[in-house]
Amino acid sequence: MLRCSVHPEFHFDDRGPSGDGGWVRADISTFQPRQRLDLYLADTAIYAIGDVHGCLDELVALEHKIAADAQQFSCRKLIIMLGDYVDHGPESKRVLNHLLGPPMLGFERVCLLGNHEQAMLDYLDGRLSLSDWLELGAAATLNSYGIDPEQLFELYQSQEKVDAVIRQQVPDEHVRLLRGLPIIASSRNVIFVHAGLRPGIAEENQADVDLITIGSTFLDAPRPFEKWIVHGHAPVSEPQSSAHRLNLDTGAYQTGVLSAVRLGGGEGIIITNK
């Protein structure tokens, strides 16, 4: 485990259109606003987990590490998943099944929306083409459901038929999970979100599309945000902390390293599956 420094007031006693990150091809005028969670984190051990991207073995190994770390606490224990459970990695279907199941014994779990979940849902709802979804790493997701798009095209030679077959193969409970994912979770001192926030805009006025896709406008903002923002979406070689931002996306599907942070007491303790 590694320590990353955070602001000295980073405690969890909660009493009281740009060239930014990928997936912008869907028709955003049809979006339904996503749920935004207010968290009460007094007397809570909080663990946030970065982008999983179909890496089930890495997720299970990391959960075991978290469970071992959490044995020192008798308080409430909460895991917050930062989104991007599907695409790129080999086990997207099994990752969604895992998240539909109960969390580890003694833990609660919140799963947030990532841009890859939104893209998958956009494809299933007909707002995003298969070719655009495939550009985002969907071939691995389809393979996890036993679907080979090229084979389907050879068989049916019809985009409409191929789309219909693919959509029939995704279980209803997975679609319901995608539809129900909240887009942001916020406490008195910290915000958990997939991609980040647009600088200069109040938290309550942030656009859903920015919360899951924003890139350099957020990452390169020179001034600290009012709250610490724990996020993923932008792969880094190791968790990075700067200007009230903590990035936990360590590119698990490429590196084999899935990262989490335990927060509280003015510091963040980094935990990985390795």
ZIQUIRA-V87453 format. One record per residue. N is the residue number from 1. SS is DSSP state (~ for helix, > for strand, _ for the rest). PSI is psi in whole degrees, -180 to 180 (999 if undefined). OMEGA is omega in whole degrees, -180 to 180 (* if undefined). Layout:
BEGIN
n,ss,psi,omega
N,SS,PSI,OMEGA
N,SS,PSI,OMEGA
END
This chain:
BEGIN
n,ss,psi,omega
1,_,143,179
2,>,153,177
3,>,140,172
4,>,133,-178
5,>,144,177
6,_,173,-178
7,_,141,-177
8,_,-18,177
9,_,14,-178
10,_,68,179
11,_,163,-176
12,_,53,172
13,_,88,-170
14,_,45,172
15,_,171,-178
16,_,999,*
17,_,54,-168
18,_,-173,177
19,_,30,-177
20,_,176,-168
21,_,162,-162
22,_,175,-178
23,_,89,175
24,_,14,-174
25,_,-19,-178
26,_,159,179
27,_,97,-174
28,~,-12,179
29,~,-15,-178
30,~,2,-177
31,_,143,169
32,_,131,-179
33,_,139,-179
34,_,154,178
35,_,142,176
36,>,125,-171
37,>,138,169
38,>,122,-175
39,_,139,172
40,_,111,-168
41,_,22,175
42,_,139,177
43,_,47,-178
44,>,133,169
45,>,116,-174
46,>,129,176
47,>,124,176
48,>,138,-176
49,>,134,-179
50,_,-168,-171
51,_,124,-176
52,_,-44,177
53,_,56,172
54,_,13,-177
55,_,79,-175
56,~,-44,-179
57,~,-42,179
58,~,-39,179
59,~,-45,-180
60,~,-42,178
61,~,-41,179
62,~,-40,178
63,~,-39,178
64,~,-39,177
65,~,-42,179
66,~,-43,179
67,~,-41,179
68,~,-42,179
69,~,-38,-175
70,~,-9,180
71,_,-21,180
72,_,-9,-176
73,_,140,175
74,_,1,-178
75,_,-176,174
76,>,144,-179
77,>,128,-174
78,>,131,172
79,>,132,176
80,>,117,178
81,>,132,-170
82,_,10,175
83,_,175,-174
84,_,71,178
85,_,-20,-173
86,_,171,176
87,_,152,177
88,_,-59,-178
89,_,170,-168
90,_,-15,-167
91,_,45,-178
92,~,-45,-179
93,~,-46,-178
94,~,-31,175
95,~,-45,178
96,~,-41,176
97,~,-41,180
98,~,-44,-178
99,~,-23,175
100,~,-21,178
101,_,177,-179
102,_,150,174
103,_,176,177
104,_,149,-179
105,_,128,179
106,_,-2,-178
107,_,153,162
108,>,162,-178
109,>,136,173
110,>,128,178
111,>,120,-180
112,>,162,179
113,_,136,169
114,_,168,-179
115,~,-26,179
116,~,-33,173
117,~,-41,179
118,~,-40,178
119,~,-42,178
120,~,-45,179
121,~,-39,178
122,~,-39,176
123,~,-47,-178
124,~,-30,-180
125,_,0,176
126,_,14,179
127,_,-13,-177
128,_,136,-180
129,_,158,178
130,~,-41,-179
131,~,-39,178
132,~,-39,178
133,~,-40,180
134,~,-32,178
135,_,-20,-179
136,_,9,178
137,_,21,-175
138,~,-16,-180
139,~,-40,179
140,~,-38,177
141,~,-48,180
142,~,-42,179
143,~,-34,180
144,~,-22,175
145,_,7,-179
146,_,27,-176
147,_,130,174
148,_,103,-175
149,~,-41,-179
150,~,-40,178
151,~,-38,179
152,~,-40,178
153,~,-39,177
154,~,-35,-177
155,~,-44,-171
156,~,-26,-179
157,_,38,179
158,_,119,179
159,~,-41,-179
160,~,-43,-180
161,~,-41,178
162,~,-46,179
163,~,-42,-179
164,~,-42,-180
165,~,-45,-180
166,~,-46,-177
167,~,-30,178
168,~,-22,-176
169,~,-12,-179
170,_,121,-176
171,_,146,179
172,~,-36,-177
173,~,-28,175
174,~,-41,178
175,~,-42,178
176,~,-39,177
177,~,-48,180
178,~,-42,-178
179,~,-28,-173
180,~,-2,-176
181,_,126,174
182,>,161,-172
183,_,-15,-179
184,>,148,175
185,>,129,-171
186,>,138,173
187,_,-168,-177
188,_,-35,-173
189,_,-7,-174
190,>,149,175
191,>,132,173
192,>,127,-176
193,>,157,-176
194,_,-57,-172
195,_,-43,-178
196,_,-168,-178
197,_,154,175
198,_,123,-179
199,_,146,176
200,_,2,180
201,_,133,-179
202,_,148,-177
203,~,-44,-176
204,~,-14,-179
205,~,5,179
206,_,136,178
207,_,140,180
208,~,-43,-177
209,~,-34,177
210,~,-39,-177
211,~,-25,-178
212,~,-6,-177
213,~,-13,-173
214,_,145,-178
215,_,-107,-171
216,~,-31,179
217,~,-36,176
218,~,-49,-173
219,~,-32,-177
220,_,6,179
221,_,125,-174
222,_,-27,-175
223,_,140,178
224,_,149,174
225,_,162,-178
226,_,-36,178
227,_,158,169
228,>,140,180
229,>,116,179
230,>,122,-170
231,>,176,173
232,_,-134,169
233,_,-33,-176
234,_,100,-173
235,_,136,177
236,_,160,-177
237,_,-28,176
238,_,158,-179
239,_,136,-176
240,>,137,180
241,>,122,178
242,>,143,173
243,_,48,179
244,_,26,175
245,>,139,175
246,>,114,-176
247,>,123,-177
248,_,8,-180
249,_,103,179
250,_,29,171
251,_,52,-171
252,~,-37,-175
253,~,-18,177
254,~,-37,-173
255,~,-21,-173
256,_,5,-178
257,_,118,175
258,_,130,-171
259,>,149,176
260,>,167,174
261,>,139,169
262,>,127,-172
263,>,148,174
264,>,159,175
265,_,26,177
266,_,11,179
267,>,165,174
268,>,132,178
269,>,114,-179
270,>,134,177
271,>,134,176
272,>,169,178
273,_,-14,-176
274,_,999,*
END
